[in-house]
Amino acid sequence: YKNTAQMFQNIPAESKSDDALPKGVVLDKDGKPCRTCSSLSSWRALTKQADKKNATNTSTTATPALAAAATPSPSELPSDCPPDVEQLGRSTWTLLHSMAATYPEKASTEHQSNMEGFLKFFSKLYPCWVCADDFQAWMAHPSGRNQPKLGSRKEFGWWMCEAHNEVNRKLGKKEFDCRFWEERWRSGWKD
Ligand code: FAD
């Protein structure tokens, strides 16, 4: 990916208006494709498009078919590649649910305010900006009903589960039964 990714990093979106972006590629706020906002499959389509363009723009002996055949297309992202939106999401949910799982049974005022601050900044700084914007909007629902519940581990774990379910619904994924959040993220499943 290195060369094609680098190529896109240096080309503003407007200058490649003759190529429609593959479905699912999300642009960053600067108009360049956002890797951590896009899925691996859409990113692959994007790099393929760039490779194709490169192949027609440069005279090489390899035909596009040969070039494509030489490119392995594993279904999983290699572990030493930058994350796509899904890998980033899975790792982040692991962190967030683990923070809930290790949260005090009864949290002090200081602990609650530390977590409140963390969530505030997290929702602004999450590296997929479209995800971050939606998450912030969900938390700031005018009714106040989605504000983090930070009094105890049970409350916070449940709130985190609901937050995750909100994203699951948006993406058309199955909702998780929040009664089992603690088994999934803290105690392990009963035999
Ligand atoms: P994930 O949804 O990552 O879940 C990982 C594991 O958590 C699951 O295998 C399951 O065991 C468990 N789990 C699932 N649901 C719950 C729950 N409700 N409570 C407790 N445990 C649960 N991706 C986008 O494409 N667009 C977005 O706008 C977007 N927004 C996101 C916002 C945030 C704050 C985060 C952290 C991620 C976001 N993602 C988004 C990524 C997305 O949520 C998934 O992480 C990604 O699609 C990979 O999904 P997955 O099916 O592998 O499992």
Residues whose N, C-alpha, C, O or C-beta is under 5 A from the ligand:
A	BS01	FAD	V85 E86 G89 R90 T92 W93 V130 C131 F135 C161 H164 N165 V167 F176 W181
